Amino acid sequence: MRTFLFIVGGLAVLGGSLLVARWIGGAWPTTLAEVSKFFIPIWFCLSVLNILLGVKQAGYSIGEELPIFLLIFTIPAGAAAFLWWRSSG
C-alpha cells in the first residue's frame, strides 16, 4: 500500500508542479520540458531517501528494497520523461 501511495504521490507532485508552472506563466511546451527536467532528479533523490529509510528503519535488505525503489522511481519519472520527450520535439 505504501508503494502505491508513493507512486500516486509522485504523479500528483508532477501534476501539481505542472499546474503551478502553468499558472505562474509560460509557454505550455516549454513549461512541460522545464518542469520535467527538474522533477526527475528531485524524484530520484526522494526515492533514494525512501530506500534508505526502508533499509535503516524498517530493517529491509537492499535486495528487498530495490524492486520497490525501481517501481517508485520509474513510474513517475517515466511519466515526466514522456512529457519532456513529447514537448521537446
C-alpha positions in Angstrom: 0.0 0.0 0.0 2.8 2.4 0.8 4.4 1.8 -2.6 1.1 2.6 -4.3 0.8 5.8 -2.3 4.4 6.9 -3.2 3.7 6.3 -6.9 0.4 8.2 -6.7 2.1 10.9 -4.7 4.9 11.2 -7.3 2.4 11.6 -10.1 0.4 14.1 -8.0 3.6 16.2 -7.3 4.4 16.1 -11.1 0.9 17.2 -12.0 0.8 19.9 -9.3 4.2 21.2 -10.4 2.9 21.4 -14.0 -0.2 23.3 -12.9 1.8 25.7 -10.7 4.3 26.4 -13.5 1.5 26.9 -16.0 -0.3 29.2 -13.5 2.8 31.3 -13.0 3.1 31.7 -16.7 5.0 30.4 -19.6 4.5 28.7 -22.9 3.0 25.2 -22.3 5.6 23.1 -24.2 8.4 24.9 -22.6 6.8 24.6 -19.2 6.4 20.8 -19.6 10.0 20.4 -20.5 11.4 22.6 -17.7 9.3 21.0 -15.0 10.1 17.5 -16.2 13.9 18.3 -16.2 13.7 19.4 -12.6 11.3 16.8 -11.4 13.3 13.7 -12.4 16.4 14.4 -10.3 14.4 15.6 -7.4 12.2 12.5 -7.5 15.3 10.3 -7.8 16.6 11.8 -4.5 13.3 11.3 -2.8 13.2 7.7 -4.0 16.7 7.1 -2.7 15.7 8.6 0.6 12.8 6.2 0.8 15.0 3.2 0.1 17.5 4.3 2.8 14.7 4.7 5.3 13.4 1.2 4.4 16.9 -0.3 5.0 17.8 1.7 8.1 14.5 2.0 10.0 12.3 -0.9 8.7 15.2 -3.4 8.6 14.8 -4.5 5.0 17.7 -5.5 2.9 18.8 -3.7 -0.2 17.7 -6.7 -2.3 14.2 -6.4 -0.8 14.0 -2.6 -1.3 15.5 -2.4 -4.8 12.4 -3.6 -6.8 10.2 -1.2 -4.7 12.7 1.6 -5.5 12.5 0.8 -9.2 8.7 1.0 -9.1 8.6 4.1 -7.0 11.1 5.9 -9.2 10.4 4.6 -12.6 6.6 5.3 -12.9 6.6 9.0 -12.1 10.0 9.6 -13.7 8.8 7.8 -16.8 5.7 10.0 -17.0 7.9 13.1 -16.6 10.3 11.8 -19.3 7.4 11.1 -21.6 6.1 14.7 -21.1 9.6 16.0 -21.7 10.0 14.0 -24.9 6.6 15.0 -26.2 7.2 18.7 -25.5 10.7 18.8 -26.9 10.0 17.7 -30.4 
